Amino acid sequence: MNQNTRIIVNTLAQHLRSLLNISMSLYSTRLITSALGDMDYGVYSLVAGVVVMLAFVTNAMVVTTQRQLSFYHGQCRMDKVRCMFANSLLLHVVLGALLAFVLYGCEPLLFNGFLNIEPGRIEAAVVVYRLVIVALLLSFVTAPYRAIFIARENIVYLSVVDVIDGVFRLLAAVWLLHCPFDRLISYAWLVTGITAFNMTALVAWAVPKFEESRVLPRPAHFNRKAMGELLGFAGWTVYSLGCIIGRTQGVNLILNQFFGTLINMAYGIVQQIFGSLQFVAQAVVNAISPQVIKAEGMGDRRRMLAMSESLSKYAYLLLAVVVIPLLFEMPAVLLWWLGKVPEYAVVLARFILIAALCDQLTIGLGTANQAIGQIRNYSLTINSIKLLTLPAVWFALWRGESVEVVMWIYLAFECICAIGRLPFLKYTAGLSIGHYAKHVFGRVLVPSATIIVACWAVVFMANFPYRFLVTGCVSVVTAAVTVWFFALEDAERRFVVQLLRNRLKNYVD
């Protein structure tokens, strides 16, 4: 399978995974909010959010390990690949244990007045907190194996595991409606069990399939140079993702201090939507990022930058097809999904989804930066801006400003970060900002404007139940036409036509 075909297969697998998981996730959330109620769902979102603030370490290590494995795969150095994985696994076990210890140590501080939780639910919240820490630890140990699948571009199996995960979560939500025990605690147990399944499924496949994974974490595997590379890259990746997650969950905590747990329910639902839709864009990132990093490993800077531009363009367009109709139909979608529209949910969802679209416009440059390894300066100059959202939001609420003002602040800082990637990559990797603007911004402008006008026309001219389904279909059809004629380059169109011809020929033969 050639590189372009592999990218398409992996992207399609990820999108099928995304479609199934989004559908199951939306329905599961409706069942869970119904089973738990507003207060308990708000408690879970708040308590889990505190731990998620540190879960970025897991994601950082996946990014770090995948980058190192892909880079050395590009250089065809399997000895370095094996060494990097062994040291990564050892590092995960040690840091995971330390992280769990620190989180358990923070328990008295969090539940003795810091978190605004109703007194009658504090005991249950403590149990949830401990179980979420266990789930976090399991995810942490699983991270190197997940990184192998991405680096090896075996996205299909990864997608299958994620779909099974979604099925289990849906079944858990159905069972929760009839659960005779404390539903908040039961839900935490179920989530932890599903996380354990994910770890088992990935390890059981990776060990016999990939030679570099056939190691156990032992001190004998310690390699000072390899560990130095991992820690150096991981440290700044942790900082970068920490800025992102810290901003997201920090806003959640600040809103809790001013409005209580009910707004945390709305915020948690919005993050559920955002997380589900992120699968759409992440499908492209997972499919293309190994090729971006391998190109840099082979010393082909020009191809690396070209692929990072394509990554940004595809990720933005695939997310825009879903997000733009949602912006118009958010109240109706939330009403259909949840049975009622929580206060603040519509405004929070719209702003966060617009911010996500802005981020996707230059998301490929983040991958390009990982490929060249300029992680420290990138983290300090770009991602630090995200943390400035927190004091700005707190100051606005302290002055009595509305939630709308808070979200305008959130959006403004996200746009600054997205635009800031351009001059940074120009300085570090020789990126042509004019070329990028023409081949990314210029290529997505017409499809975006056309989708907006088409969705607005449907909403303006029609009003009937389940109109959002029509709006979504109009968005897909409009995007398909305009992307083909305005977003794709000539070479990209020729490749798609040739691929379809080959598939049709194989089918006929």
Secondary structure, DSSP 8 states (H G I E B T S, - for coil): --HHHHHHHHHHHHHHHHHHHHHHHHHHHHHHHHHHHHHHHHHHHHHHHHHHHHHHHHHHHHHHHHHHHHHHHHTT-HHHHHHHHHHHHHHHHHHHHHHHHHHHHTHHHIIIIIS---GGGHHHHHHHHHHHHHHHHHHHHHHHHHHHHHHTT-HHHHHHHHHHHHHHHHHHHHHHTT-SS-HHHHHHHHHHHHHHHHHHHHHHHHHHH-GGG-----GGG--HHHHHHHHHHHHHHHHHHHHHHHHHHHHHHHHHHHH-HHHHHHHHHHHHHHHHHHHHHHHHHHHHHHHHHHHHHTT-HHHHHHHHHHHHHHHHHHHHHHHHHHHHHHHHHHHHHHSS--TTHHHHHHHHHHHHHHHHTTHHHHHHHHHHT-HHHHIIIIIHHHHTHHHHHHHHHHTT--HHHHHHHHHHHHHHHHHHHHHHHHHHH---HHHHIIIIIHHHHHHHHHHHHHHHHHHHH---TTHHHHHHHHHHHHHHHHIIIIIS-HHHHHHHHHHHHHHHHHHH-
